[in-house]
Each structure stands twice: as C-alpha cells, then as structure tokens.
Amino acid sequence: ARWFPLPIKRAAIVLGFDLEGRLTHNLQNHTRGSYHFVTQVLEHEGFLYCSSLHDKNLARIPLSNIC
C-alpha cells in the first residue's frame, strides 16, 4: 500500500474520457483556496457545472475557457 503524506493539498481535478476509455481532457486547479474534491460534472449549454464533496456551491466553467 502507498500512503500520501498529510496534509494533502486542495485541488480541483476533472478528467474527461471518450467512449473507448481514452483520456481526452485533464483539467486541474491547484491554486490555494480553489474549489476542490469534485464529485460530479455536468456539461450544459456551453458550461461545465461541478459539484464538490466539501464546497456548498457549484463551480461553473465556460467551455470556451477549456476547449
């Protein structure tokens, strides 16, 4: 087993895969105080909406910023 040293830094990570399981997108934000522990992502009308295990709001990211 491998253990990560504490404290683990806050980070927002969203990975996208195609239907064959190949990685297509790797979005990461390691900025201090960033939205973190993303649990779900929904694409809707030109935006990605992300929910978090710890944050009480949604993150909304324009697709034009990442495509």
N, C-alpha and C positions, 0 to 999 in steps of 0.2 A: 504494500500500500504506500501511496505517496501522500504526504501531508503538505499543505500550503502554510507558510509562516503567517502568523497574525501580526498586525491587522491586515486583512485583505482590502486592497484599495477599492473604493467605489468606482463602478464603471457601468456604462450602458453599452450593451452589445446586442446587435441584431444580425442574424445570419439568414441569407436567402438561398434557397436551393431550387434547381429545376426538377422536372418530373423524373429524371434519371438519377437524382441524388447528388448532382454536381453543384458545388458552391458557386453561386452567381453574384452574391453581394455579401460584403463583410463591413458592417457599419459599427464603428466603435467610438466612444467618447470617454476619455479618462480624465476629463477636466475636473478639478476639485469642486465638489458640490454639485456634480452633474446628476441628472436623472439616472437611477441605477436599478439593478435587479429586474430587468424587463421580463415579463412573463407571457405577454401576448402582443401580437402586432396585427393590425388590420389595414389594408390599403383601401381607401375610399375617396373618390373624386379628387385625385391628384395629391393626396396626403397619406402619410403613414401615421396611424394612431397607435401609440404604445401604452400598455398598462404596466404597472410595477408592483412588485411584492411589497415594497416599503413606502413608495410615494402615494399620496392620496389624490393625485390628479393624473390626467392623461398627458402624454407628450404628443405634440402634433408637428410633424416634419414634412415640409413641402417636398414632393418627389423631384421637383426641379433642382433642389439642392443636392441630390444624390445620384441622379441619372445622367 
